[in-house]
Structures are given as C-alpha cells and as structure tokens.
Amino acid sequence: MEWRPKIIVFTCNWCSYAGADLAGVSRLQMPPDFRIIRVMCSARVDPEFVLRAFQRGADGVMVAGCHPGDCHYIGGNYRTRRRMALLKLLLQQFGLNPKRFRLEWISAGEGQKFAEVIREFVDEIKKLGPSPYRQIKKEVRKHG
Amino acid sequence: MAKKKITLALKRGASCVGCDIAVVNFSEKLFELLEIADVVFSPTLIDVKYKDLEAMPDKSITIGLYHGAVRNSENAHLAEVMRKKCQVLIAYGACAHMGGIPGLANVSNREKIFETVYKKTFSTENPEGVYPQTEWKDEKGRTLTLPEFFDEVYALDDIVDVDYYVPACPPTHKMNMQILELIKAWVEGKAELPPKGTVIAEEKTLCDECPRNPGKEKNIKVDRIRYISEVNPDPDKCFLEQGILCLGPATRAGCGAPCIEANMPCRGCMGPTSRVMDQGGSMLSAIASILGIREDEIEISEEEIEKLVSQIKDPLGCFYRFSLPRSLLRRVVEDRR
C-alpha cells in the first residue's frame, strides 16, 4: 500500500478556517492527507501542541492564521509569528527537516491559497517520507 | 511506644554525586533524620557492595533515594533492584527526575558518542577502532563484562515505577526539610504520605516566588537578548527585563530561588510544573511572546522576526538543559534533507 502522510493543520477560527471552508465549498481539489484542528486564534497554538503532534507521529504540521494586522484579537498573530519562528529553529535542532513545519497567513477569502498551500505541503512531505519520530521506540510514558 | 526505625538507601545512577552531597546539606537536621532512619545502603557513605543490596529481602528498605539518570545497563539494573527492595522509591534530583545534564547527551547517540570519545579526540590513538565491548574473553577463557551503553539517556521513571520526585540540581536545603517533615510526620503516624507521583516542591512557577518579579505591576518586555557573560546584571531587576534568558516562567517553584539571590538567572533544574507537557515548549512560548514587541508591529517583516528570534542561540540547550529525556520529543533524530 502506498504510504500516505499524516499532516496536522491548526487554523484560526476567524481567517484560516474560513479560508479552508471556502476551499471546500469551492470544490477545490486537495489531497486528503491533512487533518484540521480549529482554534480560536493562531496564538492559541502553544508550541507544545506542535511538539506533541510530532511526538505522536505527525509527518508535518502547519499553523495558519490571519495576516499580520488582521488578527481578530488585534495582536495574537504577532505573538504567533515570534513563537513559530523560534519553534522552527528548535525543531531544526531536534534534527527535523524545517520543511515539515510551516506557518502560513491565510485570510477568509483565500480559499485558493489554502488549497495551493496544502497541495504544496503534502507534496513536500511525501518527498521527505515518514517523520523520523515515528520510528522512535514507543514506550509507555506519562505524557504519551 | 518507641517506634522501630525506618531504613534508607541511597543509590546513584549516571550522576555527579552532587545529590549525595545534597543529602549532607540536611546540615544539623541530618541528625533528626538519622534519629528516625538508618542508612542501610549508600556506596558513597558506607562500605557496601551491590551484592549486599541484592541479598536484602524484597521491600525491606522503607525509603530509597535514587539519584542520577539511566545511561547504561548497570544504572538500569540497579534501578530495578532498588525498586524491588524499597517500599517507597524517590527520584531524587534533576537527573533522576528528568534526565538532567547527562540527558543532554540525547542530542547525540551511542555511535556518535563512541566515535568522538574513542576515535576523534585529540589525545586518542585507536588505529584498530576498538570500542568498549559488553563481554570479552581473555586467553585463559575468563569472561570480563562491562555494562551496555544505551543509545539514549532515560529518566528514572522511564525504567521503573517511581513514587515521588524531588527535582532540582541538587535539591536544596529547603526541599530536604520538606522531605524530612513528610517522613517524620509519616513515621510518627501523624500524616499519610502524599499521593503517589507527587513532585515534592511547589505547584506554581519560579516567578511566583521570585523577589524580583515586576509582573504584578506591569507587562514584561524584552527588547533584545543579552547573555549573562556580556553584561553585569542589575541585582534587583527581573532578568527577562534585562534581556537575560531566565527560565523562571517555565520552571517549578520550591527551590527558594537561590540562583536568583546569587544574581544568576534560573536555568530550569526544577523541571516544568504539572500543568504543562514540555518545559522547553513552555519557555519558548514565554520568551518569544515578549521579545521585541514594538508599537509599529505591522512594519516588521518576517525576515526581521527571524533575526529577532535567532538572537537566542541554542534554544534546545537553553530550554531543555535539565529535561531533554522527559521532553515531548526526548531526543534528536536524523531526518531526510
């Protein structure tokens, strides 16, 4: 059977989720390898969530929010972009290919962009193959 | 009625023995401890051998303190023996609790460590590429053995069931007193032991007990990162406000902030609080959220943000200094480029 990646996409309620929704209702074709988790704001995505996703075997993680300046909560995504930029450096230190993690700004009107980003991301992850954290021996532990 | 004395065992794994010294840091209260407890096993303090511990009946020791991480099969074996012989097993100190400084070896693996140590170091001459073997027979047929070096470092509870955790590197006098009170009350029948899995410290973060915390009056902002080696820190001002990385916001309180008092920022040896999954992720979030916030935020480009956060050199080493083996990702991997 062909290997299919598991991709987690965090979308903010006000822009990116609506963008994803628009992509859906516009019947834009996207590979079905991603799972959306809707949060109220991209700043709600604690870096721990991303680390947890990789720990649990995600092959790629994307965080999507409103464009800078458009945040529903005024300054949420300003925090997000700092955290995610630093998180990217951290993930690189953990040995992951930085392409496995993505931060995108997608507004409610950008259904087209959402579909394109997803297609591109899934393609990239398919080229990279399964995340090395999938191979790590899975032992029973507290936060497992 | 005179109570029978309880028994204590101290065993170390991959540790610097600082935690044995920390037990001496009970100072004059050590006598109070020795009034209620006999030390029956402690290779650092008394002349005992592993076989003495192995020969003791199961559950015959009341309280066992294990300090140090689990680096090799000897550590793992002794952790299992301790678990069998002790009624209560305490992971004592940062290494047993979260992997500690030895846990930073998880940025590498066995192969790479052996290569560095037995091949690449300047003073090493090893033309045949000999690595340590777990078993070797000499010409007379006698077998010599060495413990197996694991591929990664584990915290104690990755290997065995642990009853309580005492964090910090090393546990401070204040924390020792907390343990003493708990044991005393229990031995005298005044109180039960805390629920299993309790971390014997506070539930809040270090900032909560920090004498410098200005957070109650204003928001803390960091304009840029400065390293402790570059500046002479103001002894009254919050370290983060001075741009110095201090792990207080992501670290459990209970140590009494001795580093802060000595004008050094927190390095996070107490581990995270119970409310978060990952100390590094928690600290990363805290520092990134207050770094270089400006009025004209909309003007800041993504490249500038990258520059801003790359002022933090070695986020992994800074944020997971004591907790890498117990972090979510646990160890560094190799990915396809």
HADDOCK unambig.tbl for C-alpha pairs under 7 A between the chains (distance, minus, plus):
assign (segid A and resid 46 and name CA) (segid B and resid 285 and name CA) 6.84 0.50 0.50
assign (segid A and resid 47 and name CA) (segid B and resid 281 and name CA) 5.38 0.50 0.50
assign (segid A and resid 47 and name CA) (segid B and resid 285 and name CA) 6.38 0.50 0.50
assign (segid A and resid 48 and name CA) (segid B and resid 278 and name CA) 6.45 0.50 0.50
assign (segid A and resid 48 and name CA) (segid B and resid 281 and name CA) 5.00 0.50 0.50
assign (segid A and resid 48 and name CA) (segid B and resid 282 and name CA) 6.85 0.50 0.50
assign (segid A and resid 51 and name CA) (segid B and resid 328 and name CA) 6.40 0.50 0.50
assign (segid A and resid 51 and name CA) (segid B and resid 329 and name CA) 6.78 0.50 0.50
assign (segid A and resid 52 and name CA) (segid B and resid 328 and name CA) 6.18 0.50 0.50
assign (segid A and resid 55 and name CA) (segid B and resid 328 and name CA) 6.04 0.50 0.50
assign (segid A and resid 55 and name CA) (segid B and resid 329 and name CA) 5.48 0.50 0.50
assign (segid A and resid 68 and name CA) (segid B and resid 298 and name CA) 6.49 0.50 0.50
assign (segid A and resid 69 and name CA) (segid B and resid 298 and name CA) 5.94 0.50 0.50
assign (segid A and resid 79 and name CA) (segid B and resid 289 and name CA) 4.94 0.50 0.50
assign (segid A and resid 82 and name CA) (segid B and resid 288 and name CA) 5.35 0.50 0.50
assign (segid A and resid 82 and name CA) (segid B and resid 289 and name CA) 6.53 0.50 0.50
assign (segid A and resid 82 and name CA) (segid B and resid 305 and name CA) 6.34 0.50 0.50
assign (segid A and resid 82 and name CA) (segid B and resid 309 and name CA) 6.80 0.50 0.50
assign (segid A and resid 83 and name CA) (segid B and resid 284 and name CA) 6.78 0.50 0.50
assign (segid A and resid 83 and name CA) (segid B and resid 285 and name CA) 5.69 0.50 0.50
assign (segid A and resid 83 and name CA) (segid B and resid 288 and name CA) 5.00 0.50 0.50
assign (segid A and resid 83 and name CA) (segid B and resid 289 and name CA) 6.48 0.50 0.50
assign (segid A and resid 85 and name CA) (segid B and resid 306 and name CA) 6.06 0.50 0.50
assign (segid A and resid 85 and name CA) (segid B and resid 309 and name CA) 6.75 0.50 0.50
assign (segid A and resid 86 and name CA) (segid B and resid 309 and name CA) 5.55 0.50 0.50
assign (segid A and resid 90 and name CA) (segid B and resid 315 and name CA) 5.92 0.50 0.50
assign (segid A and resid 90 and name CA) (segid B and resid 316 and name CA) 5.90 0.50 0.50
assign (segid A and resid 93 and name CA) (segid B and resid 316 and name CA) 6.59 0.50 0.50
assign (segid A and resid 94 and name CA) (segid B and resid 331 and name CA) 6.95 0.50 0.50
assign (segid A and resid 94 and name CA) (segid B and resid 332 and name CA) 4.46 0.50 0.50
assign (segid A and resid 94 and name CA) (segid B and resid 333 and name CA) 6.25 0.50 0.50
assign (segid A and resid 95 and name CA) (segid B and resid 332 and name CA) 5.52 0.50 0.50
assign (segid A and resid 95 and name CA) (segid B and resid 333 and name CA) 4.97 0.50 0.50
assign (segid A and resid 95 and name CA) (segid B and resid 334 and name CA) 5.24 0.50 0.50
assign (segid A and resid 95 and name CA) (segid B and resid 335 and name CA) 6.08 0.50 0.50
assign (segid A and resid 96 and name CA) (segid B and resid 333 and name CA) 6.92 0.50 0.50
assign (segid A and resid 96 and name CA) (segid B and resid 334 and name CA) 6.77 0.50 0.50
assign (segid A and resid 96 and name CA) (segid B and resid 335 and name CA) 5.35 0.50 0.50
assign (segid A and resid 97 and name CA) (segid B and resid 335 and name CA) 5.88 0.50 0.50
assign (segid A and resid 97 and name CA) (segid B and resid 336 and name CA) 6.72 0.50 0.50
assign (segid A and resid 97 and name CA) (segid B and resid 337 and name CA) 6.18 0.50 0.50
assign (segid A and resid 128 and name CA) (segid B and resid 336 and name CA) 6.05 0.50 0.50
assign (segid A and resid 132 and name CA) (segid B and resid 333 and name CA) 6.43 0.50 0.50
assign (segid A and resid 132 and name CA) (segid B and resid 334 and name CA) 6.72 0.50 0.50
assign (segid A and resid 132 and name CA) (segid B and resid 335 and name CA) 5.96 0.50 0.50
assign (segid A and resid 141 and name CA) (segid B and resid 158 and name CA) 6.70 0.50 0.50
assign (segid A and resid 143 and name CA) (segid B and resid 277 and name CA) 6.76 0.50 0.50
